[in-house]
């Protein structure tokens, strides 16, 4: 179980890192690089969702997971990274509009 949880943290952390890098690239005026980084974040987010889905499916099948601080931490990472990626996409769009004027 700990390995599954650590994978959730790992992939969510990558989403966060790529999203922050994308925001910085957009600030520097490099919109294409920012969009490429968001694509990488999207791929990592898919992996995060796969891990989360497996945890949910196991519980739905009657294999209840012990709720640990590590699991709560992993879920927090996932939700935070998803929010940050969505915000990064919006910020990139704004930078693109500003730079086009």
Secondary structure by P-SEA (a helix, b strand, c coil): caaaaaaaaaaaaaaaaaaaaaaaaaaacaaaaaaaaaaaaaaaaaaaaaaaaaaaaaaaacccccccaaaaaaaaaaaaaaaaaaaaaaaaaaaaaaaac
